[in-house]
Each structure stands twice: as structure tokens, then as C-alpha cells.
Amino acid sequence: MRPPEVFVRELSPEEGARLKSISKRAKYQSKRQRAMIVLASSTGMSAPQIAGVVRTDESHVRKVIHAFNDEGFSSLDPDYRGGRPKKTTPAQRDRIVAVARTRPDHQGVPLTRWSLPKLAAHLAGMGILLSQEALRQTLISAGLSHQRTRSWKWSPDPDFTAKAERVLSLYRHPPEDGPVVCFDEMGPIGLIPHHGSGWAERKLPERLRATYSKNNGVRYLFGSYDVHADRLHGRLRAHKNAEEVLGFYAQIRMRYDPRLRIYLVADNLSTHKTPAIREWAQKSNVELVFTPTYASFLNRIECPGLSASSSSRTPTTPTGTPSPRRWQTTSATATGRTATNVSSKPNAGS
């Protein structure tokens, strides 16, 4: 079989964090999916593997990767077309954008930030007449929105390149002496009924009783993903601390032959690398492989996790048949009686 050749270019820590945010918070599902594809490719997954995870075809995956390599983040935006001709010329739109991106007090207007009414009035004085809605759409089409000032992060890890290459090399070349397992947590998860979907008579959907009293607390989902066996396991836990992490690590260890060395990939959260965990790893034939600071997007479990959280519980292929991915999670229904029976401590027999 010919080895895969289509991969995304090397991502900086800032680009990885931005893609992770887009994959979770973008308005359009198509944009979230494209960000997932790029993130998955950055971890070394091939186009067929990514297509199975995000439930699309391989040609679309390759198209998205090529577009991102050529155009960057602008290639993730949906390309909508149609509508009546614009009332402003390109030169006027460029002028509007330039004025909007400049502080009002730098243009002789005693304000610190533009509002739509104030900006429209200022542009009218310049001979550009637009309604507030037309002005808002013009700014949106130029990629501008009214937003608060935000901070940014750059990985301060001096060994970023070496750590990232170590993680990616485990993905590219399966070790001969044991499996590569990625670990992460998700939560808190509220123990409440969640609306699903199903076939019903028109305008007569199945209804769930509203819940106002949520007395069952929350749970945290601990997950492990065997990269090369393509197996995803999960357990619910009542707390998210070092003791629970160590208990889940022990469960991972029990799934494999003790003679096999486990390469355990996790982000560098403090609860993932306590002295007790490091001592256990030495005794249990486990190598702890941590992603660089602010680079959790290199953890491959983020890709299946994102796909699972943005779609139904049971993965399916684009044709609607069950996915070959073998989900093995301890499930609990949303009722309080069942949820309280989910153990918060590792079970020696699991």
C-alpha cells in the first residue's frame, strides 16, 4: 500500500490553539469540521483515517488540507454565494474597514470605540451612506466583529520542538515493544437528560420532562485512545484529581500484557505527573510522554473526542452504517438513580 502523502504543514502552538478553539466554537458546522480535519492531520493521521473520524470522504479531507496549506485560516470559512449586487464599491468598502479599524479619537471623534450608529454617522459625513444593518454586514464580510480585547499565549516550553517530535514520532512509527495510548479528561458533565432525536408524527415530537432540580452533581469522563489499535475507552469519575488519574492509569495498564511497554501520551497538567504517578510508571513499565506547554492539540485523543462531542453517541459512516471504531465506554443514563451507581473509584476487575 502506498504510504500517505497529504499532510498539513507544521503548525505553531498559536495556530494549534486557534484551530482547537474553532473546532469547538465556530458558528458553522462545516467550519468546525474543517478545523478538526486540519488538527487531525497535524498529528500524523492519514486522509482515510481522518475521513472515518469526521465522517466525510477522503477527497474532501485532502481538499481541506491542501487549501489550508495554501490559504491558511481563511480557507476554513464557508464560501456562500448569490444575492443582489452590493451598493458600495470595493474602494468604499476598503475605506469603511479602514475607518472601523482605527480608534475614533485618532480621527478627531471624542470616542474610544465605535458603535454602529456612531460609525454610520461618521461615514455619512464622509459621503458614504449606509444603514446600520448594511454597515454591520459589510464589516462581517471583511472579517470584523465587535469584540473585547483578549490575551494570547505562546508556548514558553524551551523543549517544544523535541517534545512535539517525540509525540508525532510515536504516531508515525508504532513502537515494537508496546502500544501508544493517549489520555485526557472531559467535564464537568451534568447528570441531566439530554434531548436526542427520532422518528415521530409531524408536529408531535417525543417530549422530556423539564428538570429544574439537579441534585445528582457532576461527573468527569476519563478517556484513553489506543492510537494504532484504534480503540477508545472511557470511564466516569466523580472527581478530577491526581488520585483518580492514577487509578485510571492503572486500569489502562491492566488492559495490556505486563511485558508490553505502554507509551502514555498526556498533556502536562500537574495532576498527570505527580511524584506518585512517576513512581508508578517506573514500576509498571509505562513511559509518560507529555505534550509541550500549551500544545494539547498534539494529543490525538482530542480528535476522536471532538468528533464524539459534536455528534451522536454512536459513530456512523457517511452512509449511515455503524463506524468500525469500537467505542468501549462505561455508560450511565441521565436519571439520578443510575448515575449515582457509577463508581467514583477504579474497579479492580474492570
C-alpha positions as a printed Julia matrix, in Angstrom:
350×3 Matrix{Float64}:
   0.0    0.0    0.0
   1.29   3.44  -0.89
   2.15   5.48   2.23
   0.02   8.61   2.86
   1.42  11.78   1.35
  -1.1   14.53   2.14
  -0.46  16.23   5.48
  -0.95  19.72   6.81
   2.09  21.92   7.17
   3.77  22.21  10.57
   1.58  24.23  12.96
   2.82  26.73  15.51
   1.47  26.47  19.09
  -0.65  29.58  18.49
  -2.15  28.08  15.3
  -2.89  24.81  17.06
  -4.68  26.56  19.92
  -6.67  28.66  17.43
  -7.72  25.59  15.44
  -8.8   23.81  18.61
 -10.95  26.8   19.56
 -12.51  26.97  16.06
 -13.31  23.24  16.11
 -15.37  23.75  19.27
 -16.84  27.24  18.97
 -17.22  28.12  15.27
 -20.75  29.1   14.26
 -20.98  26.81  11.22
 -20.59  23.05  11.46
 -18.66  22.94   8.18
 -16.02  25.25   9.64
 -15.77  23.16  12.8
 -15.33  20.03  10.69
 -12.57  21.61   8.58
 -10.7   22.65  11.74
 -10.99  19.06  13.04
  -9.52  17.77   9.76
  -6.52  20.1    9.98
  -5.96  19.25  13.66
  -6.11  15.52  12.95
  -3.67  15.88  10.06
  -1.24  17.76  12.31
  -0.99  14.64  14.48
   0.03  12.49  11.5
  -3.31  10.83  10.72
  -3.8    9.83   7.08
  -6.68  11.07   4.94
  -8.66   7.78   5.18
  -8.32   7.79   8.98
  -9.49  11.4    9.22
 -12.41  10.71   6.87
 -13.58   7.96   9.21
 -13.31  10.2   12.28
 -15.13  13.27  10.92
 -17.49  11.22   8.71
 -16.73  12.57   5.27
 -14.97  11.34   2.15
 -11.23  11.21   1.6
 -11.25  13.66  -1.34
 -12.83  16.33   0.86
 -10.19  15.74   3.54
  -7.37  16.18   1.02
  -9.04  19.29  -0.43
  -9.3   20.89   3.02
  -5.65  20.12   3.84
  -4.36  21.49   0.52
  -6.5   24.63   0.91
  -5.22  25.26   4.44
  -1.61  24.82   3.32
  -2.14  27.36   0.51
  -4.51  29.91   2.08
  -4.3   29.43   5.86
  -7.24  30.07   8.17
  -9.31  31.87   5.53
  -9.8   28.51   3.78
 -11.88  27.28   6.74
 -14.68  29.81   6.14
 -17.76  28.66   4.16
 -17.95  30.16   0.66
 -21.51  31.41   0.32
 -22.55  32.97  -2.97
 -25.52  34.74  -4.51
 -27.6   37.78  -3.56
 -28.16  41.16  -5.15
 -25.23  43.41  -6.15
 -23.6   45.42  -3.37
 -24.47  49.1   -3.01
 -20.89  50.1   -2.25
 -17.82  49.92  -4.44
 -14.71  47.94  -3.4
 -12.89  51.22  -2.73
 -15.7   52.38  -0.42
 -15.71  49.07   1.42
 -11.95  49.29   1.93
 -12.46  52.82   3.28
 -15.18  51.62   5.68
 -12.96  48.86   7.01
 -10.02  51.23   7.45
 -12.16  53.7    9.42
 -13.68  50.95  11.58
 -10.26  49.54  12.48
  -8.93  52.92  13.56
  -9.76  54.32  17.01
 -12.26  57.2   16.85
 -10.07  59.52  18.91
  -7.35  59.14  16.27
  -9.8   60.57  13.7
 -10.95  63.59  15.68
 -14.04  61.9   17.19
 -14.2   62.05  21.03
 -14.82  58.32  21.49
 -12.68  55.32  22.39
 -14.63  52.66  20.47
 -17.02  52.69  17.51
 -20.64  51.66  17.86
 -22.65  51.01  14.71
 -24.76  54.22  14.99
 -21.69  56.36  15.65
 -19.71  54.76  12.84
 -22.62  55.1   10.39
 -22.99  58.8   11.27
 -19.25  59.38  10.84
 -19.25  57.62   7.44
 -22.28  59.68   6.34
 -20.19  62.79   6.96
 -17.63  61.29   4.57
 -20.27  60.74   1.89
 -20.8   57.01   2.45
 -24.48  56.41   3.26
 -25.31  53.01   4.75
 -27.92  51.68   7.13
 -26.68  50.14  10.36
 -27.5   46.63   9.15
 -25.73  47.17   5.81
 -22.74  48.53   7.72
 -22.74  45.53  10.05
 -22.84  43.09   7.09
 -20.01  44.98   5.38
 -17.83  44.67   8.47
 -18.72  40.98   8.89
 -17.85  40.21   5.26
 -14.47  41.86   5.89
 -13.89  39.56   8.86
 -14.51  42.21  11.52
 -16.7   41.93  14.61
 -17.12  43.95  17.79
 -15.16  42.1   20.46
 -13.42  42.52  23.75
  -9.65  42.73  23.94
  -8.2   39.3   24.63
  -4.88  37.92  25.78
  -2.81  35.43  23.81
  -0.43  32.61  24.67
   2.81  31.42  23.18
   4.36  28.2   24.39
   7.18  29.07  26.8
   8.42  25.47  26.67
  12.13  25.58  25.74
  11.92  21.96  24.55
   8.81  22.46  22.4
  10.32  21.06  19.19
  11.82  17.97  20.85
   8.64  17.12  22.77
   6.39  17.65  19.76
   8.62  15.49  17.57
   8.66  12.74  20.21
   4.83  12.63  20.28
   4.47  12.72  16.49
   7.15  10.05  16.0
   5.12   7.66  18.2
   2.14   8.29  15.92
   4.13   7.79  12.72
   6.15   4.73  13.76
   4.38   2.23  16.08
   6.85   1.02  18.73
   7.68  -2.68  18.51
   7.63  -3.2   22.29
   4.15  -1.85  23.14
   1.12   0.33  22.37
   0.78   4.12  22.2
  -2.12   5.3   24.37
  -3.41   8.89  24.59
  -5.17  10.09  27.76
  -7.39  13.09  28.5
 -10.35  14.16  30.66
 -13.6   15.89  29.74
 -16.03  17.62  32.08
 -17.7   18.51  34.28
 -20.71  16.71  32.77
 -24.12  17.44  34.28
 -26.21  14.39  35.13
 -29.35  15.56  33.36
 -31.48  14.23  30.48
 -30.28  15.38  27.07
 -32.63  15.79  24.13
 -31.98  13.42  21.29
 -33.83  12.83  18.01
 -36.02  10.15  16.46
 -38.9    9.46  14.1
 -42.32  10.71  15.2
 -45.53  12.05  13.72
 -45.3   15.54  12.31
 -45.59  18.25  14.97
 -45.85  15.57  17.66
 -42.26  15.08  18.89
 -41.39  12.94  21.86
 -41.12  15.13  24.94
 -38.92  15.02  28.03
 -39.95  16.47  31.35
 -38.0   19.64  32.16
 -35.53  19.34  35.03
 -35.11  22.25  37.42
 -33.65  20.41  40.42
 -30.28  18.88  39.57
 -29.29  17.1   42.77
 -27.01  14.44  41.3
 -23.89  16.56  40.92
 -21.49  16.21  38.01
 -19.12  13.61  36.62
 -15.88  13.68  34.65
 -15.19  11.45  31.66
 -11.68   9.96  31.64
 -10.72   8.6   28.22
  -7.87   6.61  26.68
  -7.26   6.05  22.98
  -5.03   3.28  21.64
  -3.67   5.06  18.58
  -2.62   2.13  16.4
  -5.34  -0.32  17.51
  -7.97   2.42  17.04
  -9.74   1.7   20.33
 -11.34   4.28  22.6
 -12.15   3.55  26.26
 -13.86   5.76  28.81
 -14.83   5.78  32.48
 -16.9    8.22  34.52
 -15.36   9.65  37.68
 -16.83  11.82  40.43
 -13.67  13.93  40.79
 -10.8   15.14  38.65
  -7.62  14.86  40.7
  -4.28  13.06  40.78
  -5.68  10.08  42.72
  -8.38   9.47  40.09
  -5.84   9.9   37.28
  -3.53   7.32  38.85
  -6.45   4.92  39.25
  -7.37   5.3   35.57
  -3.71   4.85  34.56
  -3.75   1.56  36.49
  -6.85   0.47  34.57
  -5.05   1.24  31.28
  -2.08  -0.85  32.44
  -4.36  -3.84  33.24
  -5.67  -3.96  29.66
  -2.26  -4.99  28.27
   0.27  -7.71  28.83
   2.66  -6.64  31.65
   5.6   -7.37  29.36
   4.47  -4.7   26.9
   5.74  -1.18  27.48
   2.96   1.43  27.3
   3.74   4.85  25.83
   1.21   7.07  27.59
   0.65  10.46  25.89
  -0.98  13.19  28.0
  -0.91  16.96  28.36
   1.32  18.47  31.06
  -1.39  19.17  33.65
   0.08  18.9   37.15
  -2.31  16.09  38.15
  -0.91  13.97  35.3
   2.69  13.89  36.58
   2.75  13.85  40.36
   5.63  12.02  42.14
   3.27   9.12  42.9
   2.36   8.8   39.2
   6.01   8.95  38.09
   6.95   6.28  40.65
   4.07   4.08  39.5
   5.1    4.49  35.85
   8.66   3.33  36.6
   7.41   0.23  38.36
   4.71  -0.56  35.79
   6.72  -0.46  32.55
   4.99   2.77  31.41
   6.68   5.71  29.7
   4.95   9.06  30.31
   5.11  11.22  27.18
   3.87  14.78  27.76
   2.87  17.26  25.08
   4.6   20.66  25.17
   3.15  23.51  27.21
   0.0   25.0   25.59
   0.08  22.3   22.89
  -2.57  19.81  23.99
  -3.81  19.77  20.37
  -0.99  17.28  19.68
  -2.79  14.73  21.85
  -4.57  12.55  19.32
  -7.46  11.71  21.66
  -8.57  15.32  21.1
  -9.63  14.37  17.55
 -11.96  11.43  18.34
 -13.17  13.32  21.41
 -14.13  16.37  19.38
 -15.93  14.23  16.82
 -17.83  12.38  19.54
 -18.87  15.52  21.4
 -20.13  17.29  18.28
 -22.25  14.39  17.01
 -24.33  11.48  18.23
 -23.16   8.96  20.8
 -22.91   6.13  18.21
 -20.42   6.89  15.41
 -21.61   6.17  11.88
 -20.12   6.37   8.45
 -21.36   8.9    5.82
 -23.73   6.19   4.55
 -25.31   5.78   7.98
 -23.85   2.36   8.81
 -22.07   1.8   12.15
 -18.48   3.01  12.19
 -15.68   0.45  12.56
 -14.39   2.42  15.52
 -15.03   0.26  18.59
 -16.27   2.52  21.34
 -15.89   0.96  24.78
 -17.24   3.35  27.37
 -18.98   2.84  30.65
 -22.34   4.48  30.01
 -24.81   5.82  32.54
 -28.29   7.09  31.88
 -29.18  10.59  32.91
 -31.51   9.52  35.73
 -30.27  10.17  39.22
 -30.79   6.56  40.39
 -28.5    5.11  37.74
 -25.97   7.94  37.75
 -25.34   7.57  41.49
 -24.37   3.93  40.89
 -21.42   4.92  38.68
 -18.35   4.21  40.74
 -16.05   7.1   41.54
 -13.21   4.7   42.36
 -11.37   2.33  39.96
 -12.73  -1.2   39.95
 -10.03  -3.79  40.2
 -11.98  -6.07  37.92
 -12.51  -3.62  35.07
